[in-house]
Amino acid sequence: MEQPDLQSLVPVDAVWDRLGDVETRLQQVTESDDSFLTKIARHGLDAGGKRYRPLLAQVGAELGPNPGAKAVEAGVAVELVHQGSLYHDDVIDEADARRGSPSINANWSNTVAILSGDFLLARASEVAAPLGQEAVTLIAQTYATLVEGQVLELQLSGDVNHGPAEYFKVIGGKSASLIRTSARLGALSADAGEASVEAVSDWAWEMGMVFQMTDDVLDLVATDEFLGKPAGSDIGEGTYTLPVIYAIAESTEVRSILSETPDAAGIKEVIELVRSGGFVDRVLDESKARLGVSEEAIDRLPDGPMPAVLRGLGRFLLDRVEAVR
């Protein structure tokens, strides 16, 4: 099965035109008087990525009567928050690579990574300011939620006794909150009605949960080359995702391996046990159930092309896993 193509799932030229403008603006707003800061601020942006969050902002904007320049700024703001948080995450995780390229902290230093992440977050607030007080508040609240999710994840690191409830709280904070904000801010920027704003926000929350659940599955089923980092890196960092949490609860062998810091062979064995035990399939089934909930939110949207687009974006998250299994 081939990797799904996002552009074919969103056959709306205006969305992609604005997404192109997002790229231009990202280069503009990461310009600094200090050429070194400009270079490191753009390091993650230049490494690529699907720009999933800015895309959701443009999709959300199509629900309003005025999708345009403000929607571009919404996309820029959420991508800057995303990139800034990744710089900080890489310091916390002591990551060597991001999307197949050396991370900021590995290429320069932790201090440089933290400061450049701060710069991107400051620029996000600056970009959001002309969108109004609600946009600025939403960006600030979302980043606070991201930090809360990260702090909880740190507290749970290496803990074989926490369960799904804690996992869902972590990914809600770290992932779903920003994905929800992306779609919501896009809709608000285009003056969408309150009912549409709430519906697309509810849809995006469930999508954000599924995004992270399927991303965590990819860490167990995809190759190092696809991931741009070693498979099973979450396990090595003591971050136990939902398939692993289920395996810990039901497999004494997995619990025993993870009760000590596993080496590369131990991580490989855990991956094999999680996959063969059906725990990956269980999480994919839960992801499908959440997509069903997201479609209930889609049903609250007005008739038009966007409900079909949103359904396609939901299927994309599952298809990208099936493509590499």
N, C-alpha and C positions, 0 to 999 in steps of 0.2 A: 504493500500500500504506500502510495506517495505521500509526502508531506502536504497537508492541505495549504491552499493558497488563500491568504487573507483577502487579497484584492478581489478575487472572484466571489468571495462571500459578501462583499460590500460593493455592489455595482452602482455606486453613486459617485459620479465624477467630482462633484463639489467637495465631497469628503476628502478625496485624495489630493485635490488641488490645495485645500487648506492644510492638509498634512505636509505637503511640500513647503508651504509657507511656514509651518512650524519648524521645519529643519533650518530654514533661513534665519528665523528669529532666534533659534537656539544658539546659532553661531554669533548673532549680534549681541545677545544679552550675556554671553559668557566672555565677551571682550573685556579685558581689564587694562588699566594703564601699565600694569606689570606684565610683561610678555610671558614670564615664567608661570604666573598664575593663570593666564589665559590658556597656556599649553596644558596644564594639569586639569583645569576645569573642563576642557574639551576632550580629555583623554578617554573618558568613558563614553561620551557621545560619539566620538569618532570610531569606537570599536564596533558600532552598529547596534543591532537589536530591532525588534519588530515595532517599536514605538506603540505598544499595545494601549497604554494609558492615554496618550494623545489621540489615538484612533477612537477610543471610546468617547472622548470629549467631542470629537467631530460627529460621531454617530448620534450622541445625545443632542447635539445642536440641531440636527435635522428634525427634531421633534418640535422646534419652535419656529416662529414666523420670520426670525431675523438671524439666520446662521451667517456668520461673516467674520470680520476681523476680531471681534471679541472672543469668538470660539477658538481662533488661532491662539490668542493669548491664554485662554483656559488650558489648551493643550500644552503650551510651553510651560506654564506654571506647574502642572502635575508631573511633567517629565523631569523638571528640575528637582522637585521633591524626591522623585524616584531615584534619580542619579545621585543626589546628595546622600540619601539614605544608604545607597549601595556602597559609597565610599566609606561611610562609617561602619557598615556591616563588615566590610573586608578587613578593617582594623580589628574589630571585635573577634572575627573568625580566624584572624591571621592567614587570610587567603592569599595565595600566590598568583592567582589568575582570575580573570573575569572575561567571559566570552572568548576564551582562547588567547587573550592578551595579558601581559603582566599587569597585576593590579597596581594601583597608585602606591599603596604601602610597600609592595615588593619592589617596585621600580624606583621609588624615592624613599619615603619613610612614613611611619605612622603619623607624625606631626603634619607632614605635607598633606596626607590623605584627609585628616580631620579638618584642617584649615580649608582645603578646597571643597570639601563637603559643606562646610559652613557657608562658604561663598555661594555655592549653588542654592542653598536653602534661603539665603538672604535675597538672592536674585528672584527666587520664586515669589517671595512676598512682594517684592518691587513690581513684578509683572502683574500680580493679582490685584494690586491696589487700585488701578483704574477701573477694574470690573465692579468695584463697590465693596461696601463694608461686609456684606454677606460672604463674598468670595474670599476676602482676607481672613475672616473668622473661620471659614470652612477649611482653608489651607492650614491655618494654625492649629485648629482642633485635630485635623487629620494627622499632622506630624506628631502632636502629643500622643495620639493613639498609637502611631507607629512605634514610638519610644516605649510606651507601656507594653506593647507586644514583645518588643525586643528584650526588655528587662525581665519579663516573665519567662521568656525562653532561656535567658541566662540562668535564672534561678532553677530551671528544670534540667539544665545540662547534666547529662550522665545519670539522671534519676530514672531507674527502671520501674519505679512504683507509681508514676503519674499515668493518667489515663486519657481517653478521648476528650473529655470535657476541657482539660487544660490545653490540649492540642488545638481544639477549635477556638479557644480564647486567644491563643498565640497567633494563629493564622488570620483570625478576624482582625486583630490589631495590626499585624505586620503586612498583610496583603489585601484582604477584602476592603479595608477602610479606604485605601487610596484608589482602588478600582471603582468603588462606589462614588467617591468624590470626583473622579474623572468624568464619569457619565453625568453626574448631577451638575457639576460646574459647567459642562458643555451645554446642557439643557437650559440652565439658568442664564448663560451668556446669550442665548438666542431668544430669550423671553418666552420660553415654553410655559404653558399653563401649569398650575399647581398640581393637578392630577397627573399630568404627564411627567413632571419632575419627580414626584413621589414614586410613580410606577417604574420609571427607568432606574431610580435609585435602588428600589427593592430588587429589581432584576440584577443590577450590577453587584449588589452585595452577595447574592447567591453565586453569581459568576466569579466573584473574587475568591470565594471559598473553594469553588471547583477549580479555579486556576491554580491555587496553591496545592490542593489535594492531588491534582494530576501532575503538577510539577514535581511533587514529592515522589510520585510513582515513577516519573522519568528518571529520577536519581537512582532507582533500583533496576530499571529495565533497559536504559539507553547506554550507548557506548561512551567512553571517555571523549572521543572526538566530537560526538553530537553535543555533549554537555559542555565541552570546553573546560572540564575539570574532571578529576577522577570520579568514577561511579562510586556511589556509597559514601561520598564525602560527608554527608550529613551524619552518618553513623560514626565516622571517625572523629567528628567534632563533638560527639555526645548529644546530638540533636536527633531525637527519635520521632520520626514522622508516623502518620497513622498506621500504615501497614506494619511497621516495626512494633508499634505499641500493641497492636492486636497479637502479633507473634510473641511478644514478651509475655503477654497474659496467658497464652495457650501452649507455649513451647518452653519446657524447662531447659532445653539445649540453648535456645536463643538467650534466655534470661541469664544462663550461666556464662555464656561468652561475653555478654555486655556488662556483667557485674564487675568485670575487670576491663581495663583499657585494651580494646582489641587491636592486634596488629593487622597488617594487610590481609593475611590469610584468614584471620578471624572475621574481618569485614566481609570478605568474599563468601565465607561460609554462611554468615547471617543473611546475606543477600539471597543465596541459593535456598535457604530454609524459608525465607519470607515468600519467595516466588513459588516454590513447590508446595507450600502450605496453603495456597489459595488466598493469602492475605491481600495481595495486589488486586485480585479480582473483586474481593469484598469492598475495597475502597473505590474501585471503579463503579461498582454497583451503587454505592452511596453517592458517588458523583452524579450518576444518571438520575437518581432520585432528587437531588438538589436542582438539577436542570429542570426537572418537572415543576418544582416550586417556582423557579425563575420564569417559566412559561406562563404560570398563573398571573405573574405581574405583567407580562407582555400582553395578555388578554385584556388588560385595563387600558391599553393605549388606543388612540384613535386609529381607524383604518388608514392604510397607506403602505408604502414600501418598507417602512422600518421594522414592523413586527417580524417579517420574514428575515430581515438582516440580523436582528437580535437572535433569532432561533439558530441561524447559521453560525453565528459567533459562539453560541453554546456548544454546538456539535464540534466545532473546530477544536475545542479543548480536549475532547475525548479522541478525536481523530488523530491528533498529533501524537498521542500515546500509542494508538494502534499502529501507526506508521513505523514505529521503531521496535515494536515487541517481537 
